[in-house]
Amino acid sequence: MYTSGLLRSGLLTALALLAAPALHAQVSADQAARLGQDLTPMGAEKAGNAAGTIPAWDGGLARQADAFDPAVGYKDPFAADQPLFSITNANAAQYADHLSPGQLAMLKRYPQSWKLQVYPTRRSASYPDKVYAAVKDNATSAKLIANGNGIADFKTATPFPIPQSALEVLWNHLVRYRGDSVKRFYAQAVPHASGDYFMTQIEDLFLFNQDAGNAAKDNGNILFYFRQSVLAPARLAGTELLVHETVDQVKEPRLAWLYAAGQRRVRRTPNVTYDSPGTASEGMRTTDNFDIFSGAPDKYDWKLMGKKELYVPYNSYRFASRSVKYKDIVKAGHVNPDLLRYELHRVWHVRATLKTGMRHQYKQRDMYFDEDSYQIVVVDHYDNRDNLWRLGESYTINFYDQPLLWTKGDAIYDLIGGRYVIGILSNEEPADQFGVSLKPSDFTPAQLRRDSRR
């Protein structure tokens, strides 16, 4: 099941990874020198797989200033590709070695309507040169601190390009590059079993702190500043959330303030964390399901299971197209599978198991991280009775006018109850804006109060 790529000359073996201690020092200069050589600048295996079903990484998508078309969204660079085959419940056993338990359960739950259309693998992930340079520096400087609950001595993105533990892989996701500042609009739906739904429309602002991890700076424990405003429907409009996302959330818990339009006041809220309900999700998404996983890792024991080859959502340009409307996407039980694209990619498999004495809705989470970007693309969630409960998927694209890989939709499917939440849809929303003019003073309770009263 696990790819032989881990046995490639010079790479760590799966057994070595499993036997390694939980925390590591920085890698050596000789190891870091492999970045951009047999490893990609982000630390993935540059070579393809032995079967030829995963190609070599050749740089990913080159930056293209006109990649975004206001009429259609991001132009699909792979629009001419045709599906190789479809995986259904009827033939799932044939492909089981390349599917997660949650994906298999999803096919069984919806045998007539759910499928995975598999396309040629396109390793499209790419990033600016400044990110590659920072990642190479991080390889010999970044380190886990506070039992893995924080990191230090890193910059910009991807602190551990040659990860040696589960927590290092996780932190690569938490700190992956998503631009310096971003303004994005998106919609979210929680369909009923009948397929009926309404759309919640949301605006997010991100300002990523360039001083994160620098203990000499007063704001060195701030990873990013975040504001979220609910724009519709009317009964929720005006609700605003302000977050200072901390690096070490055990040392300094996530700072959060909420403005409720009905109360017309800003109040500190300690509940924007762990398994408290996610915004407008009707309980279908926990707060730490935002971005598939976010927040503090301290409630779980983390184990690196190794690498494997998995069919995952990737290059979801058709799904994100402005020619596709929400009514085309949102269906009973799940999104429209005819709009999705799955590809075979190598992923890091990380298992999080709830620590004894800790409480959370999810007792176990099996996460699969794209090796080229560290974006979580699939996650299986188990409840406290050890039942496979929810499947999470992230529908990513390369925003290749930047370039960077991020999501244009993520879903949490309830495999038992039959409902789901789908968010980060932007098909009918204003375009994402990168490099917007933002500063930390825009992310204070006082500024939130002033803006909310306009």
Secondary structure, DSSP 4 states (H G I P E B T S, - for coil): ---GGGGSTTSPPHHHHHHS-S---PPPHHHHTTBTTTB-TTSSB-S--TTSSSPPP-S-SPP-TT-EETTTEE--TTTT---SEEE-TTTGGGGGGGS-HHHHHHHHHSTTT--EEE----------HHHHHHHHHHHTT-EEEGGGTEEES--SS-S-SS--SHHHHHHHHHT----SEEEEEEEEE---TTS---EEEEEEEEEE-TTTT-TTSTTTTEEEEEEEEEEESTTTTT-EEEEEEESSTTTSPPEEEEEETTTTEEEE-TTSSTTSBPTTSTTSSBGGGTTSS-S--TTEEEEEEEEEEEEEE---HHHH-TTS-HHHHB-SSSB-GGG--EEEEEEEEEEEEEPTT---S-SEEEEEEETTT--EEEEEEE-TTS-EEEEEEEEEEE-TTS--EEEEEEEEEETTT--EEEEEE-TTSPPPEES----GGGGSHHHHHHHHT-
